[in-house]
Amino acid sequence: MCQTDMLDPDKIKINLKTKRIGKKILVYNSTSSTNDIAAEYAKDKNNDGLVIFAEEQTAGKGRGGNKWFSRHSESILCSITLINSTLKAELLSLTCAVATAEAIGRPVNSEARIKWPNDILLAGKKVAGILLESKPSNTSNIYIIGIGINCHQEKESFPSELQSTATSIDIETRATCDRIILAKRLLTSIDSWLELAEKNPGNVTNRWNELSVQLGHRITLLYNGRKFNGNCIGIDPERGLILQLDTGGVRMFDATHSSIVKN
């Protein structure tokens, strides 16, 4: 395992030219969940854009309560606080997916791709995931963006049931990535895409369409316990995935209540 890229807030901040994200950065050696810590800090409006990193999470979670598997210093595990966000949850989710995919970039022959709603793929396998949580507030619109990126894992690092569907940047590049550099790219990308989304949501949806593995393909989607089959024809920044249903008609499905069952 690489020990030369231990996460350090001072190193991450060097030449970090972001406007909003990463002005404050904290790194924990081990914690239960970076999202939970970020939620506590988000109670103070001055912590907008704060980023919490952890070398290890003992209770890391993904979408639907799924456990996030990562040993110490193998991944980028972070949470970002957004306070008084002007973006609605659906557009924010799309924006974070695009930003994360672009931060990972092209470490192999093809670029990182997006599997709706919150998975990032390399070579068809999951390399990253995003968990967006909204927090109740009487005075502001608060979101916590949790991001996990597999960096130094080997195939045997994953549970046997995930070895055929999960991957890491090191596996795909056959080299050792630098997590400090990746952390800088991630925060810069998130910062840039949030600004673009506020100015013109079309920028986000256009790029999402370019990176989507579902667009133009027939999928099976589970929505509130019901299955729907159809062809994915696009994304709506406020209402979610757009399907041309096998039964006729077009319907939109928000990310909160739906998930892809089969591509």
Beta strands, then each sheet from edge to edge (+ up, - down):
strand 1: 25-28
strand 2: 51-54
strand 3: 75-83
strand 4: 113-115
strand 5: 119-122
strand 6: 125-135
strand 7: 142-150
strand 8: 218-223
strand 9: 226-236
strand 10: 240-245
strand 11: 250-253
strand 12: 258-262
sheet 1: 1+ 2+ 3- 7+ 6- 5+ 4-
sheet 2: 11+ 10- 9+ 8- 12+
end
